[in-house]
Structures are given as structure tokens and as C-alpha cells.
Amino acid sequence: MKADSFYVTGMDNGGHFMFMTNGVKRAKATLVIVKKLSAEIAALEKALEAEDAVLKLSNKSLITDRIVELDALRSKLYNALKKLIQDYAAVPELAPEATVLLQAFKDYAIHVNEQRDRVSALMLNLINDLKSKYAQGVSKLGLEALVANFEKANQEVIDRMVERAEDQKGRTKGMLRAAREATDAAYRHFVEMLNAHVSFEGDADYADFIEFLNIEILHFRRQVLHQKGKTSTADGGGGDDSNSNDGDEEEEPPQG
């Protein structure tokens, strides 16, 4: 009995990480593997830690926290501006201008908790109208400073979202490919060394771990890669990848 090295390239990122994590966890819990293959386990674990770090980076940017803060600020400014205009509409000498501005807010029908890109675009258009079409009314009601702060906050949100998109596009895809390749190389070396020990010593001491690993491989082949039969070879090549991707299928970062 020998371990199947498994052609892991076709897995999506989540499946790849889980398969490797399960293997490392079981290896560290198997005394003979720890004794004979400690260096190989350490190398695989180190590569997997690096892959995990890049996976987390692909799903969460530090810029996101700043976007959330700015989004909350612009929502507060938007609501304050709208409320102030509503209050001015009840003042007879200010009612004409306030009523026109209030209608503009109703026409845009902005809901601050909706999809962030949509809200940003609507707010940008509203702000442009407040500075041009409705500039006289804004001036009459003394809203210039509030509109200026609202504009600044909205533009900050837009700029930070662009920055986050560029940051993730430029870094995570290439980094994740490299991290996965390093993990795959460490995994292949681990399996090669494991099978070498089996060749010289027999499989008695290694059978339980090899059986676990091969069952995991069968599970991932069927459930993750949707393959019906055993298609890979012990050297990690020659597999049927008709249903696989190239390992670069990355989850889209959350908006928030």
C-alpha cells in the first residue's frame, strides 16, 4: 500500500486548503509519521500557513475597515442634510427653496444601506446637482459647508473602494498562485518520502495514515472535483482534469 500523491491542481482554493489542512493535522497526530517525516511535515505546514495568510488577504483588505468608517460618516451627513432641509420646509420664508431641494432628495430615493457602489453613484449625482442646479437654494439655506463635507466623505468612500480593488487585483491572485504551488511542492515531496519509507520498511507502520490519506483523496476527487473514478497516478500527473480549474478561481472579496 502506498499513498496516492493526488493531482491537487484542479481544486478550488477552499478545497485545496482544506485537503492540505486535514493531511497535516492527521500527519502530526501519527507518531511514526512525526518520527520519520518531521522535516517534511514542517515544510508542508509552513507552506500551508503562507497559503492561509494569502487566502485571508484575498477575502479581507485592511482598507475595508476605513471604507466602513467613511460610509457611516457619509450616511450620517446625508441624513443630517435631508433632515435639515425637511425642517426648513416648515419655515415660511425658506419653504420654497427647501421644498425644491427636498423633492430632489425624493427623486434620487437614496437608501444608505443599499449596495455601496450604487449608493456612491447616486450620491455623487445628487451632490453635483446641489452644487449646480440647486446651488441658489443651497446658498439661501446656508447648507454649503454641510454639502461640502458630504461631498468629501462620499468621494473618500469612492476613492478607497477603487484603492481596495486595485490592491487586491494587483497582489492576491499572483500571491495565491505562488503560495499554492509552494504547498503543492511540499505535499508532493512529503508523499514521495512517505512512499520511499514504505518501499524500504513495508507498510505495516504506515497503513493507517495511508488509508486515511487515500480516503481523503477519494472524497475530494468525488465531492470537490466531481470525478467518478481514480484518475491520478502516484507521481501526481496524468490525472483527468476535464472538470477542474487552474487553481486561480478566487472568491470575490466582500463589499464591506
C-alpha positions as CSV (number, residue, x, y, z in Angstrom):
1,M,0.0,0.0,0.0
2,K,1.3,3.4,-1.0
3,A,-0.1,6.9,-0.7
4,D,-1.6,8.5,-3.8
5,S,0.0,11.8,-4.4
6,F,-3.2,13.1,-5.9
7,Y,-3.4,15.7,-8.7
8,V,-4.4,18.7,-6.5
9,T,-4.0,21.4,-9.1
10,G,-7.7,21.3,-10.1
11,M,-9.1,22.1,-6.7
12,D,-10.7,25.5,-5.9
13,N,-8.9,27.5,-3.3
14,G,-11.1,26.4,-0.4
15,G,-11.0,22.7,-1.2
16,H,-7.2,22.9,-1.7
17,F,-6.6,24.5,1.7
18,M,-9.0,22.0,3.5
19,F,-7.4,19.0,1.9
20,M,-3.9,20.1,2.9
21,T,-5.0,21.1,6.4
22,N,-6.6,17.7,7.0
23,G,-3.5,15.9,5.8
24,V,-1.2,17.9,8.0
25,K,-3.4,17.5,11.1
26,R,-3.5,13.7,10.7
27,A,0.2,13.5,10.0
28,K,1.0,15.4,13.2
29,A,-1.2,13.1,15.1
30,T,0.5,9.9,13.8
31,L,3.6,9.1,15.8
32,V,5.6,7.2,13.1
33,I,5.0,10.0,10.6
34,V,6.2,12.6,13.0
35,K,9.2,10.5,13.8
36,K,10.2,9.7,10.3
37,L,9.0,12.7,8.3
38,S,9.2,15.6,10.8
39,A,11.1,17.9,8.3
40,E,8.6,17.2,5.5
41,I,5.7,17.9,7.8
42,A,7.3,21.1,9.0
43,A,7.9,22.3,5.4
44,L,4.3,21.4,4.4
45,E,2.9,23.2,7.4
46,K,5.0,26.3,6.8
47,A,3.8,26.5,3.2
48,L,0.2,26.0,4.3
49,E,0.5,28.8,6.8
50,A,1.7,31.1,4.0
51,E,-1.2,30.0,1.8
52,D,-3.7,30.6,4.6
53,A,-2.3,34.2,5.0
54,V,-2.9,34.9,1.3
55,L,-6.4,33.4,1.4
56,K,-7.3,35.7,4.2
57,L,-5.8,38.7,2.4
58,S,-7.9,37.9,-0.7
59,N,-11.1,38.0,1.4
60,K,-10.3,40.9,3.6
61,S,-8.4,44.1,2.9
62,L,-7.3,46.4,5.6
63,I,-8.8,49.2,3.5
64,T,-12.2,47.7,4.1
65,D,-12.3,49.0,7.7
66,R,-11.7,52.5,6.6
67,I,-14.4,52.2,3.9
68,V,-16.9,51.1,6.6
69,E,-16.0,54.2,8.8
70,L,-16.3,56.6,5.9
71,D,-19.5,55.0,4.7
72,A,-21.0,55.5,8.2
73,L,-19.9,59.2,8.1
74,R,-21.3,60.0,4.7
75,S,-24.6,58.3,5.7
76,K,-24.8,60.5,8.8
77,L,-24.1,63.6,6.8
78,Y,-26.6,62.6,4.1
79,N,-29.3,62.0,6.8
80,A,-28.4,65.3,8.6
81,L,-28.7,67.2,5.3
82,K,-32.0,65.7,4.4
83,K,-33.4,66.3,7.9
84,L,-32.3,69.9,7.9
85,I,-34.0,70.6,4.6
86,Q,-37.2,69.0,5.9
87,D,-37.1,71.3,8.9
88,Y,-36.5,74.3,6.7
89,A,-39.5,73.3,4.6
90,A,-41.6,74.2,7.7
91,V,-40.2,77.8,7.8
92,P,-42.4,80.0,5.5
93,E,-39.5,82.3,4.3
94,L,-37.3,79.2,3.5
95,A,-40.1,76.8,2.3
96,P,-39.8,77.5,-1.5
97,E,-36.1,76.6,-1.7
98,A,-36.4,73.8,0.9
99,T,-39.3,72.2,-1.0
100,V,-37.4,72.1,-4.2
101,L,-34.3,70.5,-2.5
102,L,-36.5,68.0,-0.7
103,Q,-38.0,66.9,-4.0
104,A,-34.6,66.3,-5.4
105,F,-33.8,64.0,-2.4
106,K,-37.1,62.2,-3.0
107,D,-36.3,61.8,-6.7
108,Y,-33.0,60.2,-6.1
109,A,-34.5,57.9,-3.5
110,I,-31.2,57.0,-1.9
111,H,-31.2,54.3,0.8
112,V,-27.9,54.4,2.5
113,N,-27.8,50.7,3.4
114,E,-28.1,49.5,-0.2
115,Q,-25.2,48.2,-2.4
116,R,-22.3,50.6,-1.8
117,D,-21.3,51.3,-5.4
118,R,-24.9,52.2,-6.3
119,V,-25.3,54.5,-3.3
120,S,-22.0,56.1,-4.2
121,A,-23.1,56.9,-7.7
122,L,-26.5,58.2,-6.7
123,M,-24.9,60.4,-4.0
124,L,-22.3,61.7,-6.5
125,N,-25.1,62.8,-8.9
126,L,-27.1,64.4,-6.1
127,I,-24.1,66.3,-4.9
128,N,-23.4,67.6,-8.4
129,D,-27.0,68.8,-8.6
130,L,-26.7,70.5,-5.3
131,K,-23.6,72.4,-6.5
132,S,-25.1,73.4,-9.8
133,K,-28.8,73.1,-10.4
134,Y,-29.8,73.8,-6.8
135,A,-26.8,76.0,-5.8
136,Q,-29.0,79.0,-5.2
137,G,-31.3,77.1,-2.8
138,V,-28.3,75.6,-1.0
139,S,-26.9,79.1,-0.5
140,K,-30.2,80.5,0.7
141,L,-30.5,77.8,3.3
142,G,-26.8,78.1,4.3
143,L,-26.0,74.5,3.5
144,E,-22.7,75.0,1.6
145,A,-20.5,73.7,4.4
146,L,-22.6,70.6,5.1
147,V,-22.8,69.8,1.3
148,A,-19.0,70.2,1.1
149,N,-18.4,67.8,4.0
150,F,-20.9,65.3,2.5
151,E,-19.1,65.5,-0.9
152,K,-15.8,64.9,0.7
153,A,-17.0,61.9,2.6
154,N,-18.6,60.4,-0.5
155,Q,-15.5,60.9,-2.6
156,E,-13.4,59.3,0.1
157,V,-15.6,56.2,0.0
158,I,-15.3,56.0,-3.8
159,D,-11.5,56.5,-3.7
160,R,-11.0,53.9,-1.1
161,M,-13.1,51.3,-2.9
162,V,-11.0,51.9,-6.1
163,E,-7.8,51.6,-4.0
164,R,-9.0,48.3,-2.4
165,A,-9.9,46.8,-5.8
166,E,-6.5,47.8,-7.3
167,D,-4.7,46.4,-4.2
168,Q,-6.4,43.1,-4.4
169,K,-6.2,42.8,-8.1
170,G,-2.5,43.5,-8.2
171,R,-1.4,41.3,-5.3
172,T,-3.7,38.4,-4.2
173,K,-4.0,36.5,-7.5
174,G,-0.3,36.1,-8.2
175,M,0.4,35.6,-4.5
176,L,-2.1,32.9,-4.1
177,R,-0.9,31.1,-7.2
178,A,2.7,31.1,-5.8
179,A,1.5,30.1,-2.4
180,R,-0.5,27.1,-3.7
181,E,2.4,26.0,-5.9
182,A,4.7,26.0,-2.8
183,T,2.2,24.0,-0.8
184,D,1.8,21.5,-3.7
185,A,5.6,21.1,-4.0
186,A,5.9,20.4,-0.2
187,Y,3.0,18.0,-0.4
188,R,4.5,16.0,-3.3
189,H,7.8,15.8,-1.5
190,F,6.1,14.6,1.6
191,V,4.3,11.8,-0.3
192,E,7.4,10.8,-2.1
193,M,9.3,10.5,1.1
194,L,6.4,8.6,2.8
195,N,6.3,6.1,-0.1
196,A,10.1,5.7,0.0
197,H,9.9,4.7,3.6
198,V,7.1,2.2,2.8
199,S,9.2,0.7,0.0
200,F,12.1,0.1,2.3
201,E,10.3,-0.7,5.6
202,G,7.0,-2.1,4.5
203,D,3.6,-0.5,5.0
204,A,2.7,-2.0,8.4
205,D,3.6,1.1,10.4
206,Y,2.2,3.5,7.9
207,A,-1.0,1.7,6.8
208,D,-3.5,3.6,9.0
209,F,-2.2,7.0,7.8
210,I,-2.0,6.0,4.2
211,E,-5.5,4.6,4.3
212,F,-6.8,7.9,5.8
213,L,-4.9,9.9,3.2
214,N,-6.3,7.8,0.3
215,I,-9.9,8.0,1.7
216,E,-9.5,11.8,1.8
217,I,-8.2,11.8,-1.7
218,L,-11.2,9.7,-2.9
219,H,-13.6,12.1,-1.0
220,F,-12.1,15.2,-2.6
221,R,-11.9,13.6,-6.0
222,R,-15.7,12.8,-5.9
223,Q,-17.1,15.7,-3.9
224,V,-14.8,18.6,-4.9
225,L,-13.6,17.7,-8.4
226,H,-16.6,15.6,-9.2
227,Q,-14.6,12.8,-10.7
228,K,-16.1,9.3,-10.8
229,G,-13.1,7.1,-10.6
230,K,-9.4,7.0,-9.7
231,T,-7.7,9.1,-12.3
232,S,-4.3,10.2,-10.9
233,T,-1.1,8.4,-10.7
234,A,1.4,8.1,-7.9
235,D,3.7,10.7,-9.3
236,G,1.0,13.4,-9.3
237,G,0.4,13.5,-13.1
238,G,-1.7,12.0,-15.7
239,G,-5.0,12.9,-14.0
240,D,-8.2,13.5,-15.7
241,D,-8.7,17.3,-15.2
242,S,-11.7,17.6,-17.5
243,N,-13.8,19.0,-14.6
244,S,-11.1,21.0,-12.9
245,N,-10.0,24.7,-12.9
246,D,-6.5,26.0,-12.9
247,G,-6.4,26.8,-9.2
248,D,-6.9,30.6,-9.8
249,E,-10.7,30.6,-9.1
250,E,-10.8,33.2,-6.4
251,E,-13.8,34.2,-4.4
252,E,-14.8,37.8,-4.9
253,P,-13.9,39.9,-1.8
254,P,-16.9,41.1,0.1
255,Q,-18.1,44.6,-0.4
256,G,-18.0,45.6,3.2
